């Protein structure tokens, strides 16, 4: 039981040995946009809504995301799956995928999370300076020691996935998941990574499922971006272009004709894609969490999917 009452249940899918809710919670806002009390409110809403998959990273919130998440979960820790990542630069010394650093990074994340085992430990990006066999060897040692249950990768190409698979020897731990950018507006994984995941039985985890907010419904053609929003300035502002806004308008109309929102479409479409295990969407309020979860309930038909493909193809002409 949570403070708000009995938890809801949600459909689950597999990532290696793990069962995860089909809608997860991305924790990159913790310690950045959200202070600790606001994080607690979002995590509690996620638990109440049936979310059992929480995805964070050592660098999120300038290393504050992991401790905020660990404390917010509290006694519910054993009811959920925690995924975290290493490899991007925490600082000048803490970065990369050298075996000795992997052990240090894992210990740091375990301490920050306040747990004795990371459910899914992911290499955040390839490290071209370290042979993947050495990285996998260190990650396998963490699994053998009981400090990690399953391992995954992020921002990997087809060639890098194949290289990692070829490097696994004698039943050692292998990557069970790939986390890359994927959305209605960024379909690059369909050109190779998604089919490769299908062939190898790897779970796929899309990040930026709402295309940095473009698929949330708050950005409309002919209107200024909401003040303070991610696309109002900075490195994502270029995504707020006429072509993307035209696609957004056509998708809003498609969803509205069926009594749904653009958010519903963005999440449900991803859950219909092969190999996708969970859509990990961020949230800054409990209401956003509830909307994200509700969005995953729409079951698109084959005709719906074909029409969406047609809309997207026309928008790119």
C-alpha positions in Angstrom: 0.0 0.0 0.0 1.2 3.5 -0.7 0.0 6.7 1.0 -2.5 7.3 -1.8 -4.0 3.8 -1.5 -3.7 0.5 -3.3 -1.2 0.5 -6.2 -2.5 0.0 -9.7 -1.1 -2.8 -11.8 0.3 -2.4 -15.3 1.3 -4.8 -18.1 4.9 -5.9 -17.8 7.5 -7.0 -20.3 10.9 -8.6 -20.0 14.4 -7.1 -20.0 16.7 -10.1 -19.5 15.6 -11.6 -16.2 13.6 -8.5 -15.2 9.9 -7.8 -15.4 9.3 -4.1 -16.0 6.1 -2.0 -16.4 5.4 -1.0 -20.0 5.6 2.7 -18.9 8.6 3.6 -16.8 9.8 6.7 -15.2 12.8 8.6 -16.5 14.6 10.2 -13.6 16.8 12.8 -15.3 14.7 15.7 -13.8 15.6 14.7 -10.2 18.1 17.0 -8.7 17.9 19.3 -11.8 14.4 20.5 -12.3 13.0 18.9 -9.1 14.2 19.2 -5.5 13.9 16.3 -3.1 10.3 16.9 -1.9 9.1 17.3 -5.5 11.0 14.1 -6.5 9.2 12.2 -3.7 5.8 13.4 -5.0 6.6 12.2 -8.5 8.0 8.8 -7.4 5.0 8.3 -5.1 2.6 9.0 -8.0 4.6 6.6 -10.2 4.3 3.8 -7.6 0.5 4.5 -7.2 0.1 4.4 -11.0 1.7 0.9 -11.2 5.2 2.0 -12.5 7.8 -0.5 -11.5 10.7 0.6 -13.7 12.8 3.6 -12.8 15.7 4.7 -15.1 18.4 7.0 -13.9 22.1 7.6 -14.4 25.1 8.6 -12.3 25.4 12.0 -14.1 21.7 13.0 -13.8 21.1 16.0 -11.6 24.8 16.4 -11.1 24.8 13.0 -9.2 21.7 14.0 -7.2 19.2 11.9 -9.1 20.3 8.5 -7.7 20.2 9.5 -4.0 16.9 11.3 -4.5 15.4 8.2 -6.2 16.8 5.8 -3.6 15.3 7.8 -0.7 12.0 8.4 -2.4 11.6 4.7 -3.1 12.4 3.8 0.5 10.6 0.6 1.6 9.3 0.1 -1.9 12.8 -0.6 -3.2 12.3 -4.4 -3.5 9.0 -3.9 -5.5 10.7 -2.1 -8.4 13.4 -2.4 -11.0 16.1 0.3 -10.9 18.2 0.9 -14.0 21.2 3.3 -13.9 24.1 4.1 -16.2 27.8 4.9 -16.1 30.3 6.0 -18.7 29.4 9.7 -19.4 31.6 12.2 -17.6 30.7 12.8 -14.0 33.9 14.9 -13.9 37.4 14.8 -15.5 38.4 11.6 -13.7 35.1 9.7 -13.4 34.2 8.7 -17.0 34.5 6.0 -19.6 34.5 2.2 -19.5 37.8 1.1 -18.2 37.4 -2.0 -16.0 38.8 -0.4 -12.8 36.5 2.6 -13.3 33.5 0.4 -13.8 33.9 -1.1 -10.4 34.3 2.3 -8.8 31.3 3.7 -10.7 29.1 0.8 -9.6 30.1 1.2 -6.0 29.3 4.9 -6.2 25.9 4.3 -7.7 25.1 1.6 -5.1 26.0 4.0 -2.3 24.0 6.9 -3.8 21.0 4.7 -4.5 21.1 3.2 -1.0 20.8 -0.4 -2.3 23.0 -3.5 -2.5 22.1 -4.4 -6.1 21.5 -2.6 -9.3 18.9 -4.3 -11.4 20.0 -3.1 -14.8 23.4 -1.5 -15.2 23.9 0.2 -18.5 27.0 1.5 -20.3 25.7 5.0 -21.2 27.7 5.4 -24.4 30.4 3.4 -26.2 34.0 4.1 -25.1 36.2 3.8 -28.2 39.4 3.8 -26.1 38.5 0.5 -24.3 37.9 -2.9 -26.0 34.3 -3.9 -25.4 35.5 -7.3 -24.2 37.3 -5.6 -21.2 34.2 -3.6 -20.4 32.0 -6.6 -20.5 34.4 -8.5 -18.4 34.2 -6.0 -15.6 30.4 -5.8 -15.9 30.3 -9.6 -15.7 32.3 -9.5 -12.5 29.7 -7.2 -11.0 27.0 -9.7 -12.0 29.0 -12.6 -10.5 29.4 -10.6 -7.3 25.7 -10.1 -7.0 26.0 -6.3 -7.3 24.2 -6.2 -10.7 21.4 -8.4 -12.0 21.5 -7.6 -15.7 23.6 -5.3 -18.0 22.6 -3.2 -20.9 24.0 -0.5 -23.3 22.9 2.8 -24.6 23.7 4.8 -27.8 25.0 1.7 -29.5 25.0 1.2 -33.3 24.3 -2.2 -35.0 28.0 -2.8 -35.4 28.7 -2.0 -31.8 25.9 -4.4 -30.7 27.4 -7.2 -32.8 30.9 -6.5 -31.5 29.6 -6.8 -28.0 27.7 -10.0 -28.7 30.8 -11.5 -30.3 32.9 -10.6 -27.2 30.8 -12.6 -24.7 32.5 -15.9 -23.8 31.7 -19.0 -21.7 28.2 -17.9 -20.5 29.4 -14.6 -19.2 26.9 -11.7 -18.8 25.8 -10.2 -22.1 23.9 -7.0 -22.8 20.2 -7.7 -22.5 19.0 -4.2 -23.5 19.7 -1.3 -25.8 18.6 2.3 -24.9 18.7 4.6 -27.9 16.7 7.7 -29.0 13.4 6.7 -30.7 10.1 8.4 -31.3 7.6 9.2 -34.0 9.9 12.1 -35.0 13.2 10.1 -34.7 12.9 6.7 -36.4 16.5 6.0 -37.1 16.5 2.8 -34.9 14.2 1.2 -37.5 17.0 1.2 -40.0 19.1 -1.4 -38.2 19.1 -1.3 -34.4 15.5 -2.4 -33.8 15.7 -5.4 -36.3 19.0 -6.4 -34.6 17.4 -6.3 -31.2 14.6 -8.5 -32.5 17.1 -11.0 -34.0 19.1 -11.2 -30.8 16.3 -11.1 -28.3 17.4 -7.8 -26.8 14.9 -5.4 -25.2 14.8 -1.9 -26.7 14.3 1.1 -24.4 13.5 4.4 -26.3 14.8 7.6 -24.7 13.3 10.9 -25.6 10.0 9.2 -26.4 8.3 12.6 -26.6 11.0 14.0 -28.8 12.2 16.5 -26.1 8.6 17.5 -25.6 7.5 18.1 -29.2 5.1 15.2 -28.9 3.6 16.3 -25.6 1.1 18.6 -27.3 2.4 21.9 -25.8 4.2 23.0 -29.0 1.9 24.1 -31.8 2.5 25.7 -35.2 2.0 29.5 -35.2 2.5 29.8 -31.4 5.6 30.7 -29.4 7.2 27.9 -27.4 6.1 28.0 -23.7 8.5 30.2 -21.7 11.1 28.1 -19.9 10.4 24.9 -21.9 13.1 22.7 -23.2 12.6 23.8 -26.8 12.4 27.5 -26.0 16.1 27.8 -26.3 19.3 25.8 -26.0 20.5 22.8 -27.9 17.1 21.4 -28.7 15.6 24.6 -30.1 16.5 23.6 -33.7 13.9 20.7 -33.4 11.2 23.4 -33.3 11.2 23.7 -37.1 8.4 24.0 -39.6 8.6 20.4 -40.8 8.4 18.9 -37.3 5.5 21.3 -36.3 3.6 20.2 -39.5 4.0 16.6 -38.5 2.9 17.4 -35.0 -0.3 19.1 -36.3 -1.1 16.1 -38.5 -0.6 13.7 -35.6 -2.7 15.8 -33.2 -5.5 15.7 -35.7 -5.1 11.9 -36.2 -5.3 11.3 -32.4 -8.2 13.7 -31.9 -10.3 11.9 -34.5 -10.0 8.8 -32.3 -10.6 10.6 -29.0 -7.0 10.6 -27.9 -4.2 13.1 -27.4 -0.8 13.4 -29.1 0.8 12.1 -25.9 -1.4 9.0 -26.0 -0.3 8.5 -29.6 3.4 9.0 -28.9 3.6 6.5 -26.0 1.2 3.9 -27.5 2.9 3.9 -30.9 6.2 3.1 -29.3 4.7 0.2 -27.3 3.5 -1.3 -30.6 7.0 -1.4 -32.0 9.0 -4.7 -32.1 11.4 -5.2 -29.2 10.3 -2.2 -27.2 10.0 -3.3 -23.5 9.2 0.0 -21.8 8.6 3.6 -22.6 10.6 5.6 -20.0 9.1 9.1 -20.0 10.2 11.8 -17.6 7.9 13.8 -15.5 8.1 16.9 -13.3 4.6 16.6 -11.6 2.4 13.7 -10.3 -0.2 14.7 -13.0 2.4 14.2 -15.7 3.1 10.7 -14.4 -0.6 9.8 -14.5 -0.9 11.1 -18.0 2.1 9.2 -19.2 0.7 6.0 -17.7 -2.8 6.5 -19.2 -1.2 7.2 -22.6 0.1 3.6 -22.7 -3.4 2.2 -22.7 -4.3 2.8 -26.3 -4.0 -0.2 -28.5 -3.4 1.0 -32.1 -4.8 -1.2 -34.9 -2.8 -2.3 -38.0 -4.9 0.3 -39.9 -3.9 3.0 -37.4 -0.2 2.1 -37.8 -0.4 2.2 -41.6 -2.1 5.6 -41.6 0.5 7.0 -39.2 3.3 5.7 -41.5 1.5 7.4 -44.4 1.2 10.7 -42.5 4.8 10.7 -41.6 5.9 9.8 -45.2 3.9 12.6 -46.6 5.3 15.1 -44.1 8.8 14.2 -45.2 8.2 14.8 -48.9 
